Amino acid sequence: MYQLFYLQGACSLATQVILRELGQEVEIIDKQHIHKFKEINPIETVPVLRDGDNTLVEGAAIMLHILNKHENSLLPKNGTARQKAIQDIMFANATMHPAYGKLFFIAQHITDETAKKAAFTAAAKNITHLWQVIENVLKNKPFLGGSTPSAADIMLTVYARWGASFPVDITLGKKTTTLLNAVQAMPNFKKSVKAEQAESEK
Ligand SMILES: N[C@@H](CCC(=O)N[C@@H](CS)C(=O)NCC(=O)O)C(=O)O
């Protein structure tokens, strides 16, 4: 069984959803319940995945590890389709995630109200631009992965939920909204959200 260290609603939620989609058993552990989490991951971020004696960090690396290890339709086996799916995972993890990360940084570190508002507006504008890029890609398909959700679709859906926690206007296209709703309606998405809630309340 895998062990996954998480924070409620954080990017680790995507790791949990995908482990469940892969039919894997996972024990989830709230990072906040761990006294010396720094000893597990020196940079103190989630997700952290324990696969036997192997402790993995970095969301995209973890994603590729589990997708390579288990039979699935979330990551094509070869060719351009595989390259494209990996590119989408990297876009999610290395472009969209840090764009949302700026919102958390601004909320925590900018105290001057005028500067804070300007920074939130600039960050939201960048996020809206990234979602517009996604909307354009979705012209001829419902998900980045084609007719069914890919790992990147699930990752992006987790990040999209963060916008509601900040005083920002992020505009999402129609097809993007449909994608996000469809992913959030997946039984394993709902199950993962509930599992986090139950575990964190312990
Ligand atoms: N590059 C890292 C970034 C992960 C990251 O920023 N995780 C956030 C949650 S989404 C985190 O753990 N932040 C520390 C905290 O909130 O305590 C990865 O992809 O795993």
The ligand as a Gaussian input file, in Angstrom:
#p B3LYP/6-31G(d) Opt

LIG

0 1
 N        7.315000      21.680000      -6.684000
 C        6.557000      21.074000      -5.620000
 C        5.603000      22.114000      -5.097000
 C        4.603000      21.519000      -4.164000
 C        3.873000      22.581000      -3.339000
 O        4.077000      23.788000      -3.507000
 N        2.980000      22.100000      -2.483000
 C        2.251000      22.985000      -1.606000
 C        0.790000      22.596000      -1.546000
 S       -0.028000      22.682000      -3.108000
 C        2.814000      22.856000      -0.205000
 O        3.067000      21.770000       0.264000
 N        3.024000      23.992000       0.473000
 C        3.545000      23.989000       1.812000
 C        2.511000      24.262000       2.823000
 O        1.457000      24.800000       2.494000
 O        2.752000      23.937000       4.001000
 C        5.814000      19.851000      -6.133000
 O        5.397000      19.850000      -7.303000
 O        5.649000      18.874000      -5.385000

